[in-house]
Structures are given as C-alpha cells and as structure tokens.
Amino acid sequence: MHLKRWITAIILVPLLILLIGFGGTLWLSVVVNVVCLLALWEYFRIVLINDKGILAMSFRLLALVTATAVIWSAYFHSINALLDIIVFNVICSAMVSVFKFKSDSSVCEMVFKQVVGVIYVPIFLSYLLLIRNGRDGELWIFLLLIVVFIGDTGAYYVGSYLGRHKLCPSVSPNKTVEGALGGLLAGLGAGALYKSFLLPLLPWGLSLLFFVSISIASQMGDLFESQLKRVARIKDSGALLPGHGGVLDRIDALLFAAPVAYMFKVYLFSG
C-alpha cells in the first residue's frame, strides 16, 4: 500500500507542478473539469449505490452536464452564471421528481443527493479556478496544495505509527487523534516554510491561522467523504489511483479546503 501510494504520487506530482506552473488557467480548467466528472461519478456510485435504473442515471447525467457548466463559469469568473446554472439544475431535478413521485417515491431522496453532489464536487472544486484567476493565483494554488497534501501525508504516517486514540470511530475507525495532530503540524510547517520564501509579505499571525484553518477543513473533508462511504458500506470511492483509491478519495480534503482558502485570500489577506 505504501509503495503504491508513493509511485502514484511520484507520477502525479510532477505533472501537477507542470500543469499549474506552465499550463495556464485554461489547461488547469480542462483538467479540473475531468477530475470533477470522475469524482462526481464516484460520488453517485457511493450515494446511489442501490439505484441502478434509468431515473438514477438521468440524475447523474444532468449532474455531469451541470458540473461542466459550473467549472467553465468559474473559468470565466462569471459568478452570476454559476448561480443560474445551479438554480436551473434544481428546477430540472424538481420537475423530474414531480412527475415520477407517484411511481417511485424515492425520487425525492435522489433529488436531494443530486443537488448536494453538484454543490459538493463542482462548486467546491470551482474555487480552485477562482483562486487561480486572482492575484498571485499560481502561488496561492501551490500553497493550498502543499498544506493539504503534506498535511494528509503527515496524518497518514503519524496515525499509522503513533496512533492510539480514535478520532471519530463511528465515521472512520482508522483515523486517530495523533494522526490528526500530526497532519495539522505537518500542514502548518509546510505552509510556514512556503510562505517564508514565496509569500514573505503575508502577515505571520493571519498566515498561521490560515494554515490551521486549511488543515482542519481538509481533515473535515476527509471525514465527510468517509461518512458517505460508511453509509454505503464501501472502502474506496473507486480504484483509479493505486494506493489512494478513487479520485474522490484523493481530493476529498481539497474540496473543503479550497473554499476556505479562497475566503481567506479574498476577504482577509486582500486588505
């Protein structure tokens, strides 16, 4: 498992650096769109695990189309269009549910899961593009990824070797308090080192709060996806990434961390 994790990371990390550093916002948007569709499909595999009919498939397809529209609205920085797309998706889903309710009362639950999925994956991922489109966006994207991924790695290894006290056993039996603290310190240290060299003008007090907030948000994102899988009684969202599981397993922490990073950058650091 450890070897597979490192092999996958060794392959993906250089590609990610090239994409963000030299690919520009357009290519980043293309890749985020692909990742979004894969992760959203895995999300539906989890929450609609017992729904295999045409109705469930129609909700999935509507969500995939909506997700693509959301990502490109973020690329063009059109927040109004993004909100309109979400509203349109809810209206379309509700229309389907009204006409199908008599024959299948579970359609209301499907609508809820579909709408949550569209918010959870594409909306949260779109914050990466909003960050990238802003001032020093490239530096901030790297900072976010470093804090999240180094924190995740720290939590994994500290928890594996030193973990004794369960963090939230009803959601994820393997996660420990020691692992959570290890991830928090690893993310804090990585963020502080990055800030010192590449973003030296950021105030230290607010920066440390930023790193801690990102670390906490990323761990909550991990736990939230674990909760979804716990209900569905599956271990991984998929098997596309050896040693990591599915795409959603790999980005679950980032989904919660990206909006928090955007809010800090726009509302707190901008002043």
N, C-alpha and C positions, 0 to 999 in steps of 0.2 A: 504493500500500500504506500509506504513512504517513498519507495523508488519510483512508483508510477506518478505520484504527486510531483516529484522533482523533475522527472522527464517532461511531463506536461508543462510545468512552469518554465523550464529551460527553453521549450519550443515557443510558448506563447508570449513570454515577457519581451524578448527582443522584437517580435512582431508588433506588440502593443506600443513599444517605445518608438518604433519607426512610424507607426500609424499616427500617433499623437504629435510626434516631433516634426514629421515631414509630410504627412498625408493631407494636412489641412482639414478644415471643418467639413468639407464635402465628403471626403472619404471616411472621416470619423462618423458622419451621419449614416453613410451606407452600411458600415459595419455595425453601428448601434442598431440600425433597423433590422439587420439579420439576426443579431443577438436577441433583440426584442421579440421577434417572431418565434424563435426557438424556445426562449424562456416562457413566453405566453402559452405556447403549445404544451409545454411541460406542466405549466400551472393547471391547465384544463385536464391534463392527464391525472393530476392529483385530485382536483375538486370535483371532477365529473367522471370519476373512475367507474361508477356504476351506471353511467348514462351513455349508451353507445348508439342511440337512434339518430334519425335524420334531424330531429329537433335540436338535440345537443350539438350536432355537427353544424347546424345553421348558426347557432350562437357562437361557436368557435370561429367560423369563417367571418362573421360580422365583426368579431373582436379583432381578428387579424387585419382586416381592412382598416378598421378604426385605428389600430395601433400604428400602422404605416402612416396614416394621415397625421396622427399626433406627432410622430417623430419628425416629419418634414415640416410641420407647423413650427416646431421648436427650432429647426434649422433656419427657417426664415424669420425667426423671432416674432412670430405672429401669435401672441397670447390670445387675442380675440378669436382667431380661427380655431385655436386649440380648444377653447371653451365651447365653441359652436359644435365642434366635432363630438365632444363628449355628450353634449345635450342631444344631438342627433342620434347618437348610439343608444342613449337611454330611451328615447322616444320609439325608435325602431324595435328595441327589445321589448318594450312595454306593449306595443301593438301586436307583436307575435304572441306574447303571453295571454293577452285578452282573448284572442281567437282560439288558442289551444287549451285554455284553462279547463273547459268542460270535459275534454277527453283526457287531459293529463294535468292534474292539479300541482304536480311537482315543478311545473314550468316557472312558477314564481321564484322558487329557490334557484333555478337555473339563471333567471334574470339577475338575481342578486349576485350570484357568483361571477357572472359575466361582467357586470358593471364594476365589481370590486377588482376583477382581473385587469380590466382596462386601466383602472387607476393605479393599481399596484405595480404593474410592469411598465407599460409605455409611458405613462405620465411621470413616474418616478425616474425612469431612465432618461426622459427628455431633459431633466435638469443637468445632465452631463453636457448637452449641447448648449444649454443656456449659459452654463459656466464657461464653456469653450468660446462662445461668441462674445464674452465680456472682456474687459481689460485684463491683460496678462492671463488670458484664459488657459493657454497651454501650460503655464507654470502651476496654475491652480488645479488643473486636472491631474497633473503628475503628483502634486501634494496630496490630493484626495486619495488617489490610488495607492500611494505609498503608505499613508496612515492606515487605510483599510486593509490592504493585503499583508503588510508587515504585522499589523495587529492580529489579523486572522492566523497568520503563521505562528506568532508568539503564543496565542491562546491554544492552538492545537498542540504544540510541543510541551508547553508548561503543563497543560492539562493532562497530556499523555504520561508524563514522567513524574509530576509532582501533585497531580490532582487527588484530593482526598474527600473534599466536601462537595456534595452535589449542589449545583446552582439552581436548576429547575427540573427535577427528575420527572415530573408529570408531562413535561414537554419534550425534553431531551435528556435521557438518562446518562449520557456520556459527558455532558458538559459540567465543569466544576467551577467553584468559586476561585480556586487557584488559577485555573485556565483563563477565566475572565479577567482577573487582575494582571496576569501575565500579558494578555492581549492589550489591555489598557496601557500598561507601562511600555510595551514594545511600540505601540502606535504613537504614544507620547514622545518617546525617544526619537523615533524615525522622523516624526513631524518637526521636532525641535531642531534636529540636525539639518533637515532640508531647509527650514526657514532661515537658519543662521547663514547659509551660503547663497541661497537663491531668492529669498524674500526678506532681506535684512531690515527693511523699513517697517515691517509689521510690528505693532506693539506686542511685547512679550506676554503681558497679562492676558490680553484678549486672545492671543495665539494659543496659549496653553489651554484656555477654556475651549477654544475651537477644537484642538486635538482631542481633548477629553470627550467633548460632545460627539465628535465624529466616531470615536471608538465605542462609546455607549450606543449610539444609533446603529452602528454596524453590527454590534452584538445582538441588539434587539431585532434587527432584520434577519439575522441568522436564526434566532429563536422563533420568530414569526413563521418562517418557512418550515421549521421543524414541527411547529404546531399543526400546520396544514398536512404535512406528511404523517404525523402521528394519527390524525383523524382518519386519513386514508389507509393507514397501516402499511406504508411503503417506506423503504430505507432511503432511496435516492429519487430525485425527480426524473433522472434519465441516466444514460450510460455513455454520453458522447465524449466526456473528458475523463480518461483513465485516472483513477486515484482521487478524483474530485466529484464524480457522479455526473449530474446533468448540468446544463448551462445555468438553470435557475439556482442550483446548489452553489455555483461559483459566484453568482452575482447577488445573492440574497442580501448580503451585508451591504453591498454597494447601493442597492435600491433604497435603503433607508438613509444611508449616509449622504448621498448626492443632494437631496433637497435641503438637508441641514447645512451642508457646505455652501450651497447657493445662498441660503438666507443669511449666513454669517458674512459672506463676501459682499452681498448687495446692501444689507441693512446695517451691518455693524462695522465692517472694515472700510466701507466706501467713504465714511466720514473722516 
